[in-house]
């Protein structure tokens, strides 16, 4: 499967953005999906995952971000509200067909999009 992320941009603190991840390939609805982010000088970190209808979020984005998918369109979304300067990062979508792995670990995802930049100004 190939993934392509889009939707990033520059937004003021408190603003909103919706990231999109378009997937190609068959049976994408069977894949578990996630978003990760990497800020300059920092490690890539887990943001949100959607596995068999269940969602899981990084504590600092709970209540502000929502991960969702549209299987008919082979799309994954990350709706972000109440953005903060500390949310500034390159955001990546990820997917994998295997189950039973730690959904918050980047090692458990074999397929990655190219990243889309989110910059939040104060």
N, C-alpha and C positions, 0 to 999 in steps of 0.2 A: 504494500500500500504506500502511496505517496501523499504527503501532507503539505499544504501551503497555508500559512497563517497570514492574516491581514487585519487591518482595522486600527492599528496603532496610530499614535499621533501625540500632539502637544495639547495639554489641557490644564486648566487652572485647578488648584486644590479645591476639592468639593465637587468637581465635575464628574462626568460619566463618559465611558467609552464602551463599545462592544467589540470585542475581538472575535474574528471568525477563523475557522480552520476548515479548508475544503479538502476532502479526501477522495482519492481515486482508488479504484480496485474493488474487487468483489467482496461481498459479505462484510462490508464495513460495520454493519449494525452489530456484528458479533464481537467487535473489538472493544476493549475497555480503553478509555481515553482520559487524558489529563492535560493540564497546563502547568508549566514550570516557568520560572523567570530567573534572570541573571543580571544583577546590578554590576556596574563597573567595579572591579577589584574584589568582587565577592563570588562565592560559590553559587552554582545554579541551585535554586531551591524549589521545592514543591509548592504549588499554589492551590490546585483543585483537581479532583478526580471524579469520574463518573464510571461506576462499575456495576453492571447489572441493575441499573436503576437507582443505585445508592450513591450518594454524594459524600465527599470528604473534603474538608478545606483546611488550609493553613489557618491557625488561630487568628492571626492578625487581619485576615480578610473575611472572616465569618461575619455574616450580616451585611456585607458590602458587595461581595462578588457572588455570582451565580453561574455555575457551569451547566450547560444543557446541550442537547444534540437534536438534530433532525435527520433521522435515518433515511427518510425518503429522498433527502437532498444530499446525503453524505456530508453533513456539516456538523461541526462542533462549535459552540459559542462560549465566550466568557463575558458576561455582562458585569461591568465594573462601575460601581457608584461610590460616592464619597471618597474619591481618589485623594491620596496624600502624597506629598513629595517622596516619601519612602517607598512608594509603589513604583517609582521610576526604575525601569529595567527593560531588558530585551525579553519578550515573552515568547515562549515556545509551546506549541501543541505537540502531544505525543500520543502514541497508540500502540497497543500490543494485543495479540490474540490469546496469549497464554494467561491462565488464571492461577491463583494460589500464590501470587507474589505480592510483596509489599507495594501497595499502590502509590506510596509517597516516595519511593526510591526511583531515581532516574534510571538505574540499572535494570529495572523491570520493564522498560519500554524500548523496543527495538526501532520504532519508526518515529521520526522527528520532522517537524516542519522547520523552515529556515529562520524563524524568529521575526517578530514585529516589535518595533520600538515604542514604548510608552514613556512619555516624559510628563511629569506633573510639576508645574511651577507653583511656588508658594506665594 
